[in-house]
């Protein structure tokens, strides 16, 4: 065998080996590309799933926030409506006059008078516009005198230094008690709720 033949055989062998190496490299490259594409697909799917979950969380949060805001608006509207009703009632009470005002004032004074012993000096306060009415009613009570005005819708505040007792029987205090004790029922009627 000649040297040329040996060189040619080595070259052929090197070419064959190079082909095998290229084929292995291409196969390895194809595997790496397939693996990278699979990883990319999995990453994309995970990112899409996380985005969907985030969108759902955001939607739920916004829905919850909107419901809370709507509830607060309803409560505020109810408070406003109740306050309007209360103010209307206050105005109507302030407008009570004549025999009805006298009767109510007498009843409130009678209820307060049971808190005081006979013979003690008792001072009675009332609305400025009711001074004449209260003074006239007090003519029927010994030891009671009109002592001045109070900022109120009507009725009386009765007190005695001797007994250190003060009774607030104003229309305002009666309205406050009735309002607080019946607020649930008032609300139910105003807003057509089952009681």
Secondary structure, 3 states (H helix, E strand, C coil): CCHHHHHHHHHHHHHHHHHHHHHHHHHHHHHHHHHHHHHHHHHHHHHHHHHHHHHHHHHHHHHHHHHHHHHHHHHHHHHHHHHHHHHHHHHHHHCCCHHHHHHHHHHHHHHHHCCCCCCCCEEEEECHHHHHHHHHHHCCCCCEEEEEECCCCCEEEEEECCCCEEEEEEHHHHHHHHHHHHHHHHHHHHCCCCC
